[in-house]
Amino acid sequence: MPLVQVQISNVRNLCNVNVELAPAANVIYGQNASGKTSFLEAIHILGRGRSFRHRDLKLVIQAGQTELIVAGQVSHVHVTGPSLRQLGVKRSLDGGFEARQDGRVVASASELASELPLQLIGAQSFALLEGGALQRRQFIDWGVFHVEHSYSALCRRFQRALKQRNQLLRHDRMDENQLSTWTLEFARLSEEIARYRGMYLDDLQVEAAQIAQKFGGLGFLDFEYDRGWHAEEDLREVLEGSLGRDKKFGQTHRGAHRADLLLRVDGELAAERLSRGQLKLLIYALKLAQASLHRDKTGASCLFLLDDLPAELDHQHQLQVTDCLNSLYCQYFVTGVDKRDFYGLTADAEHKMFHVERGVVTEDA
């Protein structure tokens, strides 16, 4: 589902951008602070409804403006032939959010994500391996969300059950019947989420191991999925046994919200064994594996945002990454300072190069 064209207004220093895009490789180059990453940020806003750099919209909306707008045309292929859909997002300083698809109001950011499945890799991506469990749960849930249509609603019910249970735990005079009811609901939903995540990770590990082998030098990749409680335990019994602790701290300590994914290379934690460059290569392998599995399950390709592709990767590994992206028919946007860094990387794919200078985006002739 590539972007055919994008319009950007008031995203940082990008004031009035309107460009047509290549279906495969799009190189955005220019000096530091010229607006390259802001270009990727704008596409992320179109597909997710939010920035990947800051929560505070005051830092994203151009100074002196009250709103930003990102719009684009997304290509879809059906049995009857290709079609274009119009997608647009407006965010305001007062927190206002408005999104439309072909004129229809889009109610939530999750609808945008379904329309434009994005994969982002940049400096912040190291948190997937070096950060807390939240980043890895989000990584897993991205994949499950895009292949299981009911998963989004399941997660919303789960978050409601967790919130209700925690609220009851914090009350001095809790209703034991209500607590029992929400505990049962929470345990049931945790089991269902764990089942979906486990099935997805079984498939993903196969894909990731195959891609990691193509890159070379990473070693044997292994997943260990922690559901948030021991697999052989009944979560309802676990929650009953930890009720005293939960009441003391006013929160639920076991369940699907505590899940984690341990990634090991040759038996050791990847974050402890691998160099910085190898960690980034592993992140590419994991994200590309998700894209491969997404294509197998849905028939659609992902869109990749690659901020500073040359950083920490030598030319050979950069070429392996772009070859993999091309084999998956992914559209990708890569940034860098010097366009010569990308010579040879995009030769086998339909591509365009865009120069960014002081917020002005110009396509190379």
Backbone hydrogen bonds, N-H to C=O, Kabsch-Sander energy under -0.5 kcal/mol:
donor,donor_aa,acceptor,acceptor_aa,energy
4,V,73,Q,-3.1
5,Q,73,Q,-0.9
6,V,19,V,-2.3
7,Q,71,A,-3.2
8,I,17,V,-2.4
9,S,69,I,-2.7
10,N,14,L,-0.6
10,N,15,C,-0.5
11,V,14,L,-1.7
12,R,10,N,-0.9
12,R,60,V,-3.1
14,L,11,V,-2.4
15,C,13,N,-0.9
17,V,8,I,-2.7
19,V,6,V,-2.1
21,L,4,V,-2.7
24,A,350,E,-0.7
25,A,350,E,-1.6
26,N,332,Y,-2.2
27,V,352,K,-2.7
28,I,26,N,-0.5
28,I,334,V,-3.3
29,Y,27,V,-0.6
29,Y,354,F,-2.6
30,G,336,G,-1.3
34,S,31,Q,-1.5
39,F,35,G,-1.4
40,L,36,K,-1.4
41,E,37,T,-2.6
42,A,38,S,-2.2
43,I,39,F,-1.6
44,H,40,L,-2.3
45,I,41,E,-2.1
46,L,42,A,-1.9
47,G,43,I,-1.9
48,R,44,H,-2.4
49,G,44,H,-0.5
49,G,45,I,-1.9
50,R,44,H,-0.5
57,L,55,R,-0.7
59,L,56,D,-1.7
60,V,57,L,-1.1
61,I,57,L,-3.1
62,Q,10,N,-2.0
65,Q,62,Q,-2.3
68,L,91,R,-2.6
69,I,9,S,-2.1
70,V,89,V,-2.4
71,A,7,Q,-2.4
72,G,87,L,-2.9
73,Q,5,Q,-1.9
74,V,85,R,-2.9
75,S,2,P,-2.8
76,H,83,S,-3.1
78,H,76,H,-0.5
78,H,81,G,-1.5
81,G,78,H,-1.7
83,S,76,H,-2.9
85,R,74,V,-2.5
87,L,72,G,-2.9
88,G,100,R,-2.3
89,V,70,V,-2.8
90,K,98,E,-3.0
91,R,68,L,-1.8
92,S,96,G,-2.1
93,L,66,T,-2.5
95,G,92,S,-2.0
98,E,90,K,-2.2
100,R,88,G,-2.4
101,Q,104,R,-2.7
102,D,86,Q,-2.6
104,R,101,Q,-2.3
106,V,99,A,-3.0
107,A,105,V,-0.6
111,E,108,S,-0.7
112,L,108,S,-0.9
113,A,109,A,-2.2
114,S,110,S,-1.6
115,E,111,E,-1.6
116,L,112,L,-2.3
118,L,116,L,-0.5
119,Q,303,L,-2.5
121,I,305,L,-2.8
125,S,122,G,-1.6
126,F,123,A,-1.0
127,A,124,Q,-1.4
128,L,125,S,-1.9
129,L,126,F,-1.3
130,E,126,F,-2.9
131,G,127,A,-1.8
135,Q,132,G,-0.7
136,R,132,G,-0.8
137,R,133,A,-2.5
138,Q,134,L,-2.5
139,F,135,Q,-1.8
140,I,136,R,-2.3
141,D,137,R,-3.0
142,W,138,Q,-2.1
143,G,139,F,-1.3
144,V,140,I,-2.2
145,F,141,D,-2.8
146,H,142,W,-1.6
147,V,143,G,-0.7
147,V,144,V,-1.0
148,E,144,V,-2.3
149,H,147,V,-0.5
151,Y,148,E,-1.6
154,L,150,S,-1.9
155,C,151,Y,-2.5
156,R,152,S,-1.8
157,R,153,A,-2.1
158,F,154,L,-2.3
159,Q,155,C,-2.6
160,R,156,R,-1.8
161,A,157,R,-2.3
162,L,158,F,-2.6
163,K,159,Q,-2.3
164,Q,160,R,-2.6
165,R,161,A,-2.4
166,N,162,L,-2.5
167,Q,163,K,-2.2
168,L,164,Q,-2.0
169,L,165,R,-2.1
170,R,166,N,-1.2
171,H,167,Q,-0.5
171,H,168,L,-1.0
174,M,171,H,-0.6
174,M,172,D,-0.6
176,E,174,M,-0.8
179,L,175,D,-2.6
180,S,176,E,-2.5
181,T,177,N,-2.3
182,W,178,Q,-2.7
183,T,179,L,-2.2
184,L,180,S,-2.1
185,E,181,T,-2.0
186,F,182,W,-2.7
187,A,183,T,-2.6
188,R,184,L,-2.4
189,L,185,E,-2.4
190,S,186,F,-2.4
191,E,187,A,-2.2
192,E,188,R,-1.8
193,I,189,L,-2.7
194,A,190,S,-2.7
195,R,191,E,-2.0
196,Y,192,E,-2.1
197,R,193,I,-2.8
198,G,194,A,-2.6
199,M,195,R,-2.3
200,Y,196,Y,-2.2
201,L,197,R,-2.6
202,D,198,G,-1.9
203,D,199,M,-1.5
204,L,200,Y,-2.6
205,Q,201,L,-2.5
206,V,202,D,-0.9
207,E,203,D,-1.6
208,A,204,L,-3.1
209,A,205,Q,-2.4
210,Q,206,V,-1.7
211,I,207,E,-2.1
212,A,208,A,-2.7
213,Q,209,A,-1.8
214,K,210,Q,-1.3
215,F,211,I,-1.7
216,G,212,A,-1.6
222,D,264,R,-2.6
224,E,262,L,-2.0
226,D,224,E,-0.6
226,D,260,D,-2.9
227,R,225,Y,-0.7
233,E,230,H,-1.9
235,L,233,E,-0.6
238,V,234,D,-2.2
239,L,235,L,-2.8
240,E,236,R,-2.0
241,G,237,E,-2.3
242,S,238,V,-1.6
243,L,240,E,-1.0
246,D,242,S,-2.6
247,K,243,L,-2.7
248,K,244,G,-2.1
249,F,245,R,-2.0
250,G,246,D,-1.6
251,Q,246,D,-1.3
255,G,228,G,-1.1
258,R,255,G,-2.0
259,A,256,A,-1.3
260,D,226,D,-2.4
262,L,224,E,-3.0
263,L,261,L,-0.5
264,R,222,D,-2.7
264,R,262,L,-0.6
265,V,268,E,-3.3
266,D,220,F,-2.8
268,E,265,V,-1.7
270,A,263,L,-2.9
272,E,269,L,-1.2
273,R,269,L,-1.7
274,L,270,A,-2.4
279,L,275,S,-2.5
280,K,276,R,-2.0
281,L,277,G,-2.0
282,L,278,Q,-2.3
283,I,279,L,-2.2
284,Y,280,K,-2.2
285,A,281,L,-2.2
286,L,282,L,-2.5
287,K,283,I,-2.5
288,L,284,Y,-2.9
289,A,285,A,-2.0
290,Q,286,L,-1.9
291,A,287,K,-2.1
292,S,288,L,-2.6
293,L,289,A,-2.6
294,H,290,Q,-2.8
295,R,291,A,-2.2
296,D,292,S,-2.2
297,K,293,L,-2.4
298,T,294,H,-2.5
299,G,295,R,-2.0
300,A,294,H,-0.5
303,L,117,P,-2.5
304,F,331,Q,-2.6
305,L,119,Q,-3.0
306,L,304,F,-0.6
306,L,333,F,-3.4
307,D,121,I,-2.3
307,D,305,L,-0.7
308,D,306,L,-0.7
309,L,306,L,-0.6
309,L,335,T,-1.0
311,A,308,D,-1.3
313,L,310,P,-1.4
318,Q,314,D,-2.3
319,L,315,H,-2.4
320,Q,316,Q,-1.9
321,V,317,H,-2.2
322,T,318,Q,-2.4
323,D,319,L,-2.4
324,C,320,Q,-1.9
325,L,321,V,-2.4
326,N,322,T,-2.5
327,S,323,D,-2.1
328,L,324,C,-1.4
329,Y,326,N,-1.3
330,C,325,L,-2.4
331,Q,302,C,-1.0
332,Y,24,A,-3.2
333,F,304,F,-2.5
334,V,26,N,-2.5
335,T,306,L,-1.8
336,G,28,I,-1.5
339,K,337,V,-0.5
341,D,338,D,-1.7
342,F,339,K,-1.8
343,Y,340,R,-1.1
345,L,342,F,-1.4
346,T,342,F,-1.1
349,A,346,T,-1.7
352,K,25,A,-1.8
354,F,27,V,-3.4
355,H,362,T,-3.3
356,V,29,Y,-2.6
357,E,360,V,-2.1
359,G,34,S,-2.3
360,V,357,E,-1.7
361,V,359,G,-0.5
362,T,355,H,-2.8
362,T,360,V,-0.5
364,D,353,M,-3.0
